[in-house]
Amino acid sequence: MGASQSELESFKDPGPAVTEKRILRAIKSHEKAENVTIVTMEDASGNVKGEGFMSSLVNLKVEAIVDGQRKVYAWVLKFVPREPNRAILSMRLRSDEREQFFFGTFLPQLKDFLSKKGVPELLPNFCSIPYSAWTEDDKILIMQNLKEEGWRDAINKKAGLDIYHVRAAIEWLATYHAITYSFLEGYAGGLEKAEQDFKILFWKLGDYLDWEKEIMPFREHGNNNQRTMFKGFQEKNPDRNYVAFLEDLFSKHLDIGTAANKVRDDQKYKLKTICHGDPWFNNMMFKYKEERQVNSVVFIDFQITGYVSPALDLVYFMAASTTGELRREYLPHILTLYHTIFTSTVERLGVSVDFSYEDLLDDYKKARLHGLNFALNALPSILAENTDDIIETEEWMKAMNEEDEEVKNQKMKEIMDQMTNTYSSSDAMGERMKDLVDEMMDAGQFLE
């Protein structure tokens, strides 16, 4: 997903995201006031290594005088990165634009839909958005700083969410999916009109990227490293045909990423709606009644939200955020909980849906590779115990944009080897990957 040389040469830095003029404009819009004077602005970058894949973040504290009253704001600004490689990727995928559209246009319509139904309280938790814009002057999303409101990361999230955190997340997803499904079912003009009105939410990867061109530089290295991993699985479990499974996948689909894209964009599912798209432990925050008693959850980061199967959200969440041990014990319970909440919420909104529990199981089976692919790519950096092992987005981009093919191949090999070393350096990491592969193999065929 690297930028071309012409894209890099034509890139124009839009300048600093945090300016007094922009923040003044945001406060005036938020407060619906013209008499505003900024007293102080204190900012610090919100990005840490391994986070902020396509966007940049700034935590901002502002003190202002609004119509004679002192106001203090704790905001998080999200905007297109100023680094050329990441900025070009964001603009290609329209990721920041999509999230601004979601919060600025789509979510307000969902709220209005629920209000007209007389059940505004059904909407699950969302981050408050004081200001959002996608204009020549402002391409920015300003969010309330959730940490200032008592939200926090899940306790020990990297070890895998426990069942209490999982239930909270599943309830959020089921409710949200049910609301968007019901909204689309009753949309004036039908689904075709909804697609016209919310076009940026109805997308496939091929709309933005020539995937075959993008995957070529690291397909061979990635496949070889996965062969090493699967061979290791088989050496420890000789009764399982891991290597044969992987080679069969390569022969049919060339690589796991390509197969996963087919699972997202081309697979036939019983039901689709507007889904989160990126629901894993790094994109959710929790409040607690006591130290370990989950009270509520909020999902963040809607850059790749879109019209797909809810099963894709479910497998993505489960693969990246839970352990094999938890899934073995609770998966039937989790899917039953999801299905019960989804169908009851749809019915509460006065919409009928033909989506049995067996339909959900079938869609979940078809979607499994989507979750495995994300886990294979995301978990090594996120769960790395040594921060030196974390691979920054910019490292990927620079390697892919090397004009010298020999240098590019060497850099890509080094990155892939680094990911493989992360797998092998941790028994827990290897076990999590093996469990996901076991589940895929046991489920059987994933592409029709």
N, C-alpha and C positions, 0 to 999 in steps of 0.2 A: 504494500500500500504506500509505496514511496512516491514522492513528487518528481515530476519530470524536470529536466534542466531548465526548460522554458518556463515552467511554473515557478521555479525557484528564482529565476532571473526577473520575472515580472511581478513577484510578490512585493506589495507595498505595506510597510509597517503602519498600522492604523494609529500608532501612538499609544501612550499610557491609558489604561482602562480607568484608573482612578484620577479624575480631575475635578477640581472644585466646580467647574461649570456643569459637568455631568451629574455630580451628586446634588447640586443645587436644583437642577431640573427634576431629579428623582424625588427629592423632598417636596417640591412644589406640587408634583403630580400626586404623590402619596397623601399629602395633607390637604390637597385642594385649596392651596393658599398661595398668594403671590408675595406676601411680606415675609421673606425668609432670609436669614443671615446665618451663614456657617461660622461657628466659633472655632471649633477644632475638628481635625480629621486625623485619626490614627489608624494606619494600615500595616498589615503584615501578611505575607504570602501564606495561603492556606494549603498549598501543595507540599506533600512530602514524598520522598522517594517511593515509587511503586503505586502512587495514586494520581488522579487527575490525568487519565489517559488522553482525552481529546480536548479538554478545556483547561483553563487556568482559573484559579480561585484566589480571592483576596478577602481576608477577614477585615472588616472596617468598623470602627467605632466613630460615630459622628455626634458632636454636640452642636445644636443649632437653636436659634431664636425664631419661633414661628408665631406670627401675629402677637408678638410681645411675650410669648411663653417659652421657657426653656424646654427643649426636647432632646432626648438622648436616644440614639439608634445603634443597635448591634446587628450589623448586616454581613452577609456573605455575597460578594459579587462574583458572578460566573460569566466568563467571556472567552471569545476565541483567543487561543494562545498567540503570543507575539513571536514565538519561534517559528520560522518559515515552514519546516516540515510538518509540525503538528497543526499549524494553522491551515495549511493546504488540505490535510486529511480531514479536519473538521469541516471545512467549507465544501469539500467534495461530497462528504456524507450528509451534509446539512444538519449535523448533530446539534450544534448550539441553536441554530434556527428552529429546529424541530422542538427542542425543549421550550424555547420561548413561545412557540405557537401553542404547545400543549398547555402551558400555564396561562398564557394571555388570551387564548381563544377557546380551546377545547374544554378545559376544566370549568370555566365559568358557565358553559352551556350544560355541562353535567349537573352543576349546582342548580341551575335554573330548572332543569328537567326534574330533579328530585323535589324542588320546592313546589312545582306545579302538581306533583304527585302527593304532596302533603307529608313527605318523609325526608326532609333535608338532613335529619340526623343519621340517615343511612350512610352518608359519605364517610369513608374511612379517613384517617388523619392524613393531611398534606401540609407541607411547609407553607407558611404565609409568604406571599410575594408582594412586597411593597411597590415594586416597579419592574416592568419588563418592556423591552422595545426591540424592534428589528427595523431600524431606519438608517438613513445615511449618517445621522448624528449619533445614534446609539444602537449598538448591537450587544445587548447586555441583559442579564437576568439578575435581579437583586432579590435575595432571599433573606428571611429572618434567620439569624444565627440560632439554630436549634439548641446548641449547647447552653446558650444563655437562658433557655426556657426549661432546662432540666433534662433534655434528651441526651443520650450517651450511646456509645457503641455497646454491643452486646458483651456481657461478661465472658472473657476467655473465648471470643468468637472464632479464633483461628483453630482451636481444637475441635470445632464443629458445634453448631448450636444444639442445645438440649431440647427435649420435647416441648417444654413450656414456651421457649422462644419460637420453635417451629409452629406450634399451634397458633400463636399470635400472628405470625407471618402468613400462614395459610388462611386464616380468617380474613386478613386484610386483602389478600389476592382474590379469594373467592368472592368477597363482597364487591371489590372493584370490577372484576370481570363480569359479574352479574349486572352491575349498573351500566357498564359500557355496552353489554349485549342488549339489554333492554332499551337503552337509549337509541341504538342503531335500529333495532326492530321497529320502533315507533317513529323513526325519523321521517319527516315530511318529504316525500319524493323517493323514499326507499334507500336501499344501500347504495345504489348508483349515484343518487344525489349526495349522499353522505361522502362518498369517495371524491366527488368533485369539490365539495366544500372543505374537506379535511385531507386533501391530496397528499400532503407531506407525511401523513400518518399511514398511508397506504403505499408501502414501498417494498422493494426487493433489493438485495445487494447489487444485482446486475443493473439496476437503474443508475448506479453511481460509479461502479468499478468494473473494469475488465478483469474479472477474478483470475482467469487463466494466466493473464500477463502478470498479475500481482503475485501469484503463488509460485511461479516458476523459479525465482531466485533461491528459494529455500525449500522447495518440495523434496529434492533428493536428500538434503541434510536432515530435514525433519523426519522423513520416512525412515532413514537409516537409524536415527536416534530412537525412534519409536520401536524399530525392530530390536534394538539392543534392550530396551525396556521390557518388551513382550517376551524376549528370550529369557530374561531374568525371571519373569513371572513363571515361565514354563519350567525352568530349572528347579524352582522351589515347589512347583506343583505339576509334576510330570504327567498326571492324569488329565490335565486340561490342555486343549489344543490352541493355546494363545497365538502361537506363531502362524498357524494355518488360518486362524480367524483374521488376523491382521493382513496376511498376504491376499486372502480372498477379497478383503475390503479394498486393498490397493489395486488389485486387478480389475475390479468393477468400477471404482470411483477415483482412482489415482492417488488420493490422500484423504486423511480424515477430515480436514477442513472443507474440502470440496464436497464430500459426502454430507457433512453437517449443513452446508448451505442448501443442498438439495432437500434435506429434511425440513429446514425452515421454510423455503420458498416454493418448493414443488410438490411436497408430500400432500396427499389428500387426507383431510381431517373431517371429522363429523361436525365440528363447530369452530367458528372463529369469532374474534372480537378484538377491540383495541386492548392490547396487553402492555405490561410494563416494559418488557424486553431485556432488562438487565437486573433481575431481582436476586441479589445474593447478599451475603452478610456485610459487604462493604457499602451497600446502598440502602441500608436500613438502620434506624436508630430506635432506642427503647427508653421507656420510663419504667421505674421500678417502685412498687409499694414499699418493699424492704430491699435489702441488699441483693437478694436473688429472686425476688418474686416479681415476675413480669406484669406490668400494669397495661401498657399499650405500646404500639409500634407505629412508626411512620416510615414510608419508603421515600427515597430521594433519587435523583438522577434519571430523568426521562428523555435522555438524548436519543435512544434507539427504540422508543415506544412505537408500536405499530399494530396493524391489523394482521394478526396471526392466530394460531391455535393457543388457547390457554395452557395446553399441555406443555408447550415450549417454555412458558414461564415456570411451570411446576418442575420439569426435569432440570432446568437451569439452576433453580433455587436449591433443589435437593442435592444435585451433584456437587455444587460448589460449597454449600453451607452446612452439610451434614456428613456424618461418617457412615460407613457401611454397617456398623453395629447398630446405629439408631434406625437405619432404614430396614434392616432385617427384623427388628422388633416392632416397628411402628408404621411401616409404609401403608398397609391396608387401612389402619386407623386414620392416617393422615389423608389418604385419598377419599375415604368415606366422609371425613369431616369437610373436606373441600366440596365434594359433590352435594352434600346436604345443605351447606350454606349457599352454594351457588344456586341450586334449584329453588330453594325456599325464598331467596331474595328476589329472583326473577319473578316468581309467582306473586310475591308481595307487591311488585311493581306492575302487576296486571298483565304480564306477558307469559305466553305459553312457550315451552321449549321441549323439543324432542331430543333429550340427551340423557340416556340411562347411565347408570354406574358402569355397565359393561362398555358403553361408548367411551367413557372417560378412560378406562383401563386400556382400551385399544388405541386411543390417541396418545396416551402416555407411553405405551410401548413404541409407537412409531416415532416419537419425539426423543427417545433416550439419547441418541447419538449427539444431539444438540447440546445436552448437558455435559456429556463426556468430553466433547471437543473444547467447551469453554473451560472445564476444570483442568484439562491438560495444558492449556495455554496460560491460565490465570494463576492457578494455585502455586506453581513453583516460585514465582516472584513474591506473591503476597505472603506465603507461609515460610519464606526463607528466614532462617534464624540469624544469618549474617547479612547485614544490609549491603555488603559488597557483592552479594549474589543477586541482588535485585537488578533486573534489566529495565532501564528507563526507555520510554517510548522514543526519545531522541536517539538512543543508541540504535534501535531498530531502523529508524528513518535514515540515519546517516549511512548505515551499512547498505541499505537498499538503494540509496542514491549515488553510490560509488560508480563512477563512469568506467573505471578499470575493472573488467569482469573478473580477473584473477583476484584482485583485492576484495571485490564484493563477495566472491565465493568464500574467501578465507574468513572474512568478518562474519558472514552468515553462519559459517561452520562453528566459529568460536561462540556465537550467541546460542546456537542449538546445543553445543556441548555443555555450555554453562547451565542450560535448562535441565539437561540430562543429569548432570552432576548434582543438581538440587534434588532430583528424584531419588538418586542412589544414596545421598548423604543422610537421608532421614528414613528410618524404617516406617514411621507413621505416614509419611508422604507416600512411600511406595505402596503401603497397605491401602490407603485411600484410593489410589489409582487402580490397583488390582481389583478392589471391590466393585468399582464402577464398570470395569471391563467384564468381570464375572456377571454382573447384572445384565449387561448388554448381550453377552453370549447366551445366557439363560433365557432371555426374552425372545431370541430368535430374530428373524428377518425384520429389518427396520425400514427398508425402502420397497415400495411396491413396484 
